Amino acid sequence: MKKFLLLPLFAALMATGCNPPDAENGNTSSGSVKYAVVEAYPHLNFNQPLSYTCADDSSSQAYVVERNGIIKFFDNNPDADSAQVFLDISSQIDSSSQEKGLLGLAFHPDFKENGYFYVDYTTNSSTVIARFALDPKDPKIGDITSQKVLLSFSQPYANHNGGQLAFGPDGYLYLATGDGGSAGDPHNNAQNLKTYLGKILRIDVDKTSPQKEYGIPADNPFVGNSEGYLEEIYAYGLRNPWRFSFDKERNLLWAADVGQNRREEIDIIEKGKNYGWRIMEGTLEYSSSPAVNIEDLQPPLWEYGRSLGGCIIGGYVYYGKNTPSLQGAYVYGDYISGKIWALWLDDKNNPSNQELLDTDLQISSFGLDDNQELYIVDFKGKLYKLIER
């Protein structure tokens, strides 16, 4: 029983009428350990950054996605003092509304060999998933003329666009989509298996299928159905999943789904499951449906109410070396409150949650570098690291 659709961070502020608190970046104790956030690259600033990632190509380069349609790259070194433009598609996108823009970036697992990378962006009325390649004249940057659109679908409203892309351990590309926007999912898109909205999709970018620029994995849950359900769907019933990540050590797919007005939630995404929106918002009923048995819906692993925040930002399970007290913990935050938490699972997958920090950051995303170290993306323009004190 679940899901609230993730309101893109920036829009969540507007939709809820909330403003971020003015708390200072301080220390919070987790047991006997205290934490703080420090600037990861003190000399760098970005314009409304939404994502931080690396290409896993041994280049020691880090990449930041800016909402306006520009991807920048720089040396993954705290002394880095300049960032170069990797790709500029600002002329192709619509970022006029708070939740629109360039929303996601993923590098092909064989990027070092094929130079392919994938983006998710919005136009005036659609979401576009496209592939680009490196510029043969300058292989450090993307070639804007190489764009190949894989998938495009209409968006009925300006908000709730989801937008994350990531390759799973299986080599397939996973895509997060919002319910199409407005409020309360007025078209019931999240429960409709004939629309891409309100879903986690999974496609095979290394193959093609009839009338598609990609293949459909043979074990996708709706492959071969006779009801007209979209075969790209991997899971559904989501409001606006804002950031998902793979826990490769435990073979789990974590997703944060932004709530309507009462609950923010964390889900473990499993193939073919229904996470409940708009029937449920977290574990609370939102809009009952006689066609759906609540017992068949997948409840969240964790949820919290609006006293703690109003726009959950999904993170990563930490397997780096610099913050040993967080080994194996799922670290996530909230855009509106600036709080950062860690959630542990025991050997029976029972969750235990701890607040690490209460900051003044407008957390838009988290990211990992090639060493599995965790970074915090502040929508105001800076990148941070979480450290033990």
Helices and strands as residue ranges (DSSP letters): H 9-16, E 28-30, E 33-39, E 49-54, E 61-66, E 70-75, E 84-88, E 102-107, H 111-114, E 116-122, E 126-135, E 138-154, E 165-167, E 173-176, G 189-191, E 199-203, E 233-236, E 241-247, E 252-257, E 263-268, E 280-281, E 284-285, G 294-296, E 302-305, E 312-317, G 324-326, E 330-334, E 339-345, E 351-358, E 363-368, E 374-378, E 383-388
